[in-house]
Each structure stands twice: as C-alpha cells, then as structure tokens.
Amino acid sequence: MGFERNRSPLSGADDRPAGSGGDHPVLFGRSRSVRIRADKPDRRLGRQAHACNCGCDGVINALFGTLLAFVLVRYKFPGRGLLSTLADLPLAIPTLVTGVMLAALYGPVSPL
C-alpha cells in the first residue's frame, strides 16, 4: 500500500495542511508562492497609500459635503439652484457615461 494523495483535478491543490511537506504547501487553497508575492514591500506600500488616500478623501468629502448642504439649506443666494444641480450631478450620471463624455470632450478629435 502506497501513499495516495487526494488531489482534485480542478484545484491543483491537495487537502494536506500547510507545512506538511511536498512541493507546494497550501494555506486556504493558495500556495505559499502566492502569499510571498502579495507581501512584497512595494505592494504593501501601494496598499497603504491607497488606504490613506481613501481615508483622506472620505474625510474631505464629508467636510465639504456637510458645508455645502448647510449653505444650500440655510441661505438664499443667486445661483443656488445651479450649485445644487452641480452637487447632484455625480449621483445622477453613471461613471461610465462620465468617462465616455470626458473622453469625447477632451480626446484627440475633440471640439476643445
């Protein structure tokens, strides 16, 4: 009787626990080489920068959004309707349409 490995033909991974030997130890279905590549310092730095940018953007948007909402509700001034429309515009136009519109407006054969 020899040792038989239970290997799924689709997953490419066996069901042995990580670190139990073999050529590719598996942890939660991923080989160790995938884990090592994901932990490279440049990728870690990129993830940290992305998280910092997202956090800062969220705080800035919350502050300016609250300020704009306060001004629009509290004060009456000329152009208030236009400012309210400009504030609602990102919610009304989907991202893809905005990207195509900007590409058409500023692209190589644009009217500008």
N, C-alpha and C positions, 0 to 999 in steps of 0.2 A: 504494500500500500504506500503510495507516494503522496506527497503533499499536493493538494489541489487548491488552486486559488479561485475564489469566486469572483469572476470578473464579468462585468456587464459589457456586451459588445458595443453599446452606445456611449457609455460614460467614459471609458478609458481609465477608470479608477477602480481600485479594488476596495473591499469593505474592511480592510485591516485598519486598526487605529494608527494615528500619526506616530511616527518614530519607531514603528515596529520592524523596520528594515525594508529591504527592497530598494529598487532604483529610484522611485519617486514617492516619498511619504505623502500621504494625503491628509489634509485637515479641512473638514467640512466640504469635501468634494473638490478642493483646489490643491494643486501641487505646491510644494514648497517654493519652487522657482517663481510662481505667480506672486506669492506672498513677498518674496525678496524683491522682485521688480517693483511692486507697489510701494515699498518702503524706501525707495531711493531718496536721498536728501533733496534733490531738485523737485521731485514730485510732491514731497511733503511740504516744501516751501511754497509751491504753487497752490496746494490746498489751503494752507494757512493764509496766504494772500487773498485767495478767493473768499474765504470765510470772513476775513477782516473787511474786505470791500462790501460784501453783502450786509454785514452788520452796520457799517458806517452809512451805507445807502439807506438802510431801513430807518436809522435814527434821523438822518437829514430829511427824508421824505415825510416822516411823522411830524417833525417840527414845522416844516414849510406847509404841509397839508393842513395842519391844525391852524396855523396862522392865516392861511388863505380862506379856510372855512369860516373863521372868526370874522375876518374882514368882509366877506361876502354876505354874511348874515347880519352883521351889526350896522354897517354903513351903507348909505345910498350915495352913489357917485356915477358920473358918466362913464360908460364902457363896462359897467358891472356885468351886463348880460354877456358881452364878448369874453370877459375874463372867466365867467362861469362856464361858458361853452368850451373855452380852451382847457379848462381844468377837467371837463368831462370827456374831451376828445380821446385821450389814451384808452379810456374804458370802452368807448363806442367803436373804435376802429381796431380790428384784429391786427396782431403783429405782422402776419404775412402780408396783409394788404398795405400796411405802412412801409414795409421793406420794399415791396414792388413799386409803390408810389415814390419813395425816395430814390430808388434806382432809376426810375424813369425821369425823375426831375433833375437829378444830378449826374446821370450817366453820360457816356461818351457822345450820344446824339441827343442831348437834352436841349430844351429851348433856352436854358440859362447859360 
